[in-house]
Amino acid sequence: MKTQALPRRTLIAFAMLVPAALAVRSVRAQAAASGVQLFKVVSARDEVIVGADAAMLGAGSGPAVERLATQLAAKGQLTLWQYASSKDAGGALVQAPLRQIVVFRNDALRIEPYATPLPIQPLK
């Protein structure tokens, strides 16, 4: 009995990982198509989803989240677009720019990549 349980668990785990891997790949493809990457900025007061394009992230070959954090540390504050889910003209759900906000170095406790299954609209 125990020898059959291990392969079954392995198959179930693999079956759960495949859709997750496909979702991550489609999110990366959507971000590449729009040129915008989404991040969650967490502060003591709240958390907000922001979008940044390659120009805002600065040059470099490191991970995008590290480049954004470096820009914030160097400048002290960044003006970014806040993103929220909304409906496009066709009625489909998308991640779209809502308004510009300023993120201050002193207020940001954590910046992390944000994955969404929704298409990401380009910056305004």
C-alpha positions, 0 to 999 in steps of 0.5 A, spaced: 500 500 500 505 505 501 509 503 495 502 505 491 501 512 495 508 515 493 507 515 486 500 517 486 502 523 491 507 525 486 502 525 480 497 529 484 503 534 486 505 534 478 498 535 476 497 541 480 504 544 478 503 544 471 497 549 471 501 553 475 507 553 471 503 555 465 499 561 468 506 564 470 509 563 463 502 566 460 503 572 466 510 573 463 508 573 456 503 578 458 508 583 461 512 582 455 507 584 450 505 590 454 512 592 456 509 593 463 511 589 469 507 589 476 509 589 483 506 589 490 508 595 494 507 593 501 507 599 507 505 599 514 499 602 512 497 598 506 499 595 500 498 597 492 499 594 486 504 598 481 506 598 474 513 600 471 516 599 464 523 598 462 524 605 462 522 606 470 526 600 472 533 602 469 538 599 466 541 592 468 540 585 467 538 583 475 531 581 476 526 587 475 524 587 482 531 589 484 532 594 479 525 597 482 528 597 489 535 600 487 531 606 483 527 607 489 533 607 494 537 612 489 531 617 488 528 617 495 521 617 491 518 614 485 512 616 481 509 610 478 502 608 476 497 604 480 494 598 477 487 595 478 483 590 475 477 593 471 473 592 464 476 594 458 471 596 452 469 589 450 467 587 457 473 583 459 477 583 465 484 587 465 489 590 469 489 597 467 493 603 470 488 607 475 492 613 477 499 616 478 502 615 485 508 617 489 512 611 493 516 614 498 523 610 500 521 611 507 514 608 507 515 602 503 517 596 507 517 591 501 516 590 494 515 584 491 513 581 483 505 581 482 503 575 478 496 576 475 492 572 470 489 578 467 492 581 461 496 588 463 494 594 459 500 599 457 501 605 461 497 611 459 
